[in-house]
Amino acid sequence: MPVSPVELWLTGHHDVFNPESCTFMTLSNRNHEEQVPDPASQAKVRTALLTIQILFGINYLASKIIVTELSPAAWAVLRTSGAFAVLAIVAIARRRRLPPRRDLWLLAVCALFGVVFNQGFFLEGLSRTTVGRSALICSQIPTFVLLFSVLARQETLTWRKALGFAAGIAGVLVLLGADRFTLDHRYLAGDLLTLTNAASFALFVVISRRVMARNDPLAATAVIFFFGTVGMMVYGASSLLATDFSVITPELGWVMVYVILGATVVTYFLNLWAVKRVQATRVALYIFLQPVIAAALGVVFRGEDITLRFLVATALIFTALLLRDSVKKGKTV
């Protein structure tokens, strides 16, 4: 009796193409995790993950600038539909094959959590809180990813992972001054929306790993943003129609272009490309770098001071990456 796609997904199995026999073979999720990439491949993954964090690190300030002029709902529609248009054009130009029909529902679920909920809650939250508070809350995405990965039995909780995540969390909390973080009723709604965004994106990372094992990242990203655009239209179409586009200056326009191309198209594609090759927790762990990158950019471009807090936080976060990346030969990545 053939096994349904739903059963394969729930049991952690997926199909991998065998080029020698030109057939698909079903592998367990565990076996897929045990495939260790060569050093060159690992270097590409690290480069991709670092690029994502740089682009996302700039996105906090860029998005804050945008939502002070446009409503979060209207901008969410523009951002998502713009990203879909770019991805669709590139995918068609490169003649990428669409994912099989059986995977479309999973990609729709990815779009719901990774685009509609993630971007909607992020922008709504950011418009109601500060950039610093938003960055602090979003920095805990890796914690949610670890939790969801363990609950979904995609990964096991090892001492190395636990220590790595503990070091990463500690580093971010030190850098962002969590000891000075207090509940403030002025920002409570925005903070809760941002927390929901963090959990949603973490769930997206975990779910996407199931379906990305057998699909082209570019085509899959385009499909995700197609569904995401449909969902965002439901959420923000009325706000978009009521928008006064005269507020969009050339400077603001360039910021919007950056967010669509750099902080959306490139980051989502690289994220799905990476999650196809390594475990979800490793992809998520690099998110701890975002506050460090933001602080480093402040030092370079704004002449801000290098503080002891920054140095301690950087050391802790790089310790976290070292613990997670320095796996022994034959172990999972």
N, C-alpha and C positions, 0 to 999 in steps of 0.2 A: 504494500500500500504506500503510495507516495506521501511524503511528509509535507505538510503545508508550510508556507513562509512564516506564519505566526508561530508554529511549533518550533521551527528552526531558530527564530529570534529569541523566543522565551528560553530555550534550552542552551543558548549561547553558541549555536552552530551557524556557519556561514559558508557560502560557496566561493571557491577560489579557482580561477581559470588555470588549467594545465596546458601550457603551450605545446608540449610534446604530443599529447593525445588529442588536442583541440577539444577537450571536454571540460566540464566543471566538476570539481570534486568537493565534497562536504567535509569541512574541518571543524573541530571543536574550537571554541574560543580559547581554551587553554593552550592548544597546540599552536594557535596563531600567536599567542603571547610569547611562546618560547622561541620564536624565530628571532635570532639576534642579528641586527643589521651590521654590515661591515663598517669600519671606522669612517670611510668617506660618506656613507649614508647617514651615520650618526652626526657627522659634522653638518650636513645639509639640514637635518632636522633641528639641530641647535640653532643654526643660522635663521631658519624659518621662525622658530619660536621666539628668538630674540627680536627679530624684525616685527613680529606681531605686537610685542610688548612696547616697543618704541612708538609704533603707530597708535596703539591704544592709549599709551601714556600721554601723548599730545591731545588725544581726543577729548579728555575731560574738559580742558580749557576751551577747546574749539567748540564743543557742543554747548557749553555754558554761554558762550558768546552768541550762538545762534538762537538758543531758546529765550534769550532776553529780548529778541526782536520778533521771533515767530512763535506761535503756540507749539507746544511739544507734539501735539497730535498732527498738525499740519506738516511739521518738519519730519516726523516719523514717516509719513506717506511719501514725501519728496525723497527722503534718504533711501527708503526701501525700493521704491519704483525706479529711481535713478540707478541704483546698484543692479537691479534686475536687468534694466536695459543694457548696461555695459556688459554684464555677464552673458546675456543672451547673444549679443552681437559677437563677442569673442568666441563663445562656444560654437556658434554656427559657422563663423569664419574658419575655425580650426576643425570643423566637421566632427565634433565630439558626439558620440552616440548617447542618446537618452537612456537613463536607467530603466531597467525592466519594469513592467507594469506592477509586478508584485511588490516592488520597493517604493512605489509612489506614495502609499499611505504612510510608510515610515518617514519619508522625506517631508510629508505634510506635517507629521507630528514634530519633526525637527524644526520646521518653520514656525510652528506654533510656539514652542519654547525658546528657540534660538533667535527668532526675529520678532514676532508679534509681541509676546510677553517680555522678552529681554529688552528690546529697544523701546517699547512702549513704557514699561515701568522705569527704565533707566532715565529716559528724557523727562517723564512726569516727575520722577523723584529729584532729578538734578535741578529742575525748575523751582523746587520747593526746599532745597537744602544747599549747602555750600559745596564747592569743588573738593575741599579737604575731607569733609564728612563722607561725601560720595566715594572718594578714592579709598578711604579707610574701610568702608563697608564692602565695596567691591573686591578689595584685596582678600576677602575671605572666600572667594569663589573656589579656590583649591580645596578648602576644607569641605565644602559641599560636594565637590567632585569625588573626593576620597570616600565620603559617607555613601553617596549614591552608587559608586563603583563596588564597594564592599557589599551593600545591600543587594545589588543586582548580580552578585557573585561573578563579576567580571575580573576582580582582582582580590587578592588576599592582603590582609593588613600585616606587614612585616615590621620588625623593629627598625629597619633602615627607613622605611616609609614614614613610620610614626615619628622618628627623630627628625627626619627631613622636614616634615610638615610642622612639627613643633618649632624648629629653628626658623622656618619661614614666617610663621605666624608671629613669633616673638620679634623678628626683625622688622616686620611691617608695623607692629604695634609701637615699637620703640621709635621708628622713623616718624610716624604720623602723630606721635604724642598721645597715644591712647590713655595714658595716665591723666591727661587733661581733658579727656573726652567726657562730656556730661550730657545727660538727657535734657533736651531743650524743647519745650512745647512748640516753639516756632518752627522747628525742623523735624518734628516727630513724624508727620505724615510723609515728608520727603525721604526720611531715613527708612521708614518701613517699606515704601515703594522701592527704594534702592535695594533693600535686603531681599525683596521678592525677585527683583531683577537678577541678583547674584545667584539665587537658588535656581532660577529658571535657566540661566546660561549654563550652570553646572550640569543640570539635567540634560540640556542639549548636547554638551560634550560627551556625556556617557551614552546617550541614545545614538548619536551620530556614529560612534565607533562601530556599532552593530552593522549599520548599513554601508558605511564607507569601505569596509573590507572588500566589497565586490563591485564598487562603482568608481567611475572616473570622477576625481574631485571637482573639476571645472563644470562638467555637466550636472553633477549633483548639487553644487552650489547654486547654479542657475535655476534649477528646479525648486530648491528651497526658497529662493527669493521670489520665484513666481507665486508660490503659495503664500509667502510672507507679504507680498504686495496685495494679494486679495484680502488677507486678514487685516492689513493696515488700512485698506480702503474702507472696510466696515467700521474701523475704529476712528479714522481721522478724516474721512472725505468731507464731512460737513465743515470741519475746521479749515480744511484746505480751501474750500469754496469761499469762505468768509475772510480769507487772508488778504491783507493789503500788501501786494508785492512791491509797492514803491519803497518800502523800508529796506529792500535788499540793495545795498550799495555795492560797488565793485569789490571793495575789501571784504564785505560779508560774503559776496558770491564766491570769492576764492577760498574762503574758509569752508563754505558748503561743499565746494568741489573736493577739497582735501578730505573731508569727512566721508563723502560718498566713495571716492576712489581709494584713498589711503586707509582710512579707519573702517571701511566696510568691505569693499570688493576684495582688496588685497588681504586684509586680516582674516576674513571668513574663508577665503580660498586656502590660504596657508594653514589655517587652523584645521580644516577638513583634510588637507593633504597630510598634515602631521599626525592627526589622530588615526589615520589609516595605517600608519607605520609604527606607532608606539602606543603604550598604554595611556588611557585618559588622564590618569593622575600625573604622569610626567608632563603632558601637554599643559595641564592646569598649574603645575608647580611654578612654571615660568611667570605666571601672573604676579607672583610676589615681587618680580622685578619692576613692575610698573611704577610704584611710588619712588623707587630708587632712581629710575630713569627720569622721572619728572623732576626730582630734586637735583639730579646731575645737570639737566638742561637749565635749571634755574641758576646753578653755579656758573655754567659756561656762558649763557646768553644774558643773564640778568645781574651777574656779579654777586650772587648771594654767597654767604660764607659757608665753608665746609666745617660743620660742627662735629663734636664728639658723638652726638646722637646719630648723625648721618653715617659716620665711620663704623660705629657699633652695629647699626642696622644693616649696612652693606655686608659686613663680615658674617652676620647671622644668615642673611639671605643666600650668600654664595656658599656658605656651609650647607644649607638646605639643598641647593642645586648639586653640590659635590656628592652629598650622601645619596641623592636619587640617581645621578648620572653615572657614578662610578660603580656600575654593576659588574659582578664577576662574569667571566666567560661561561656561557651556557645558561645564564639566568635571564629572567624577563627584563624588558626595557619599558 
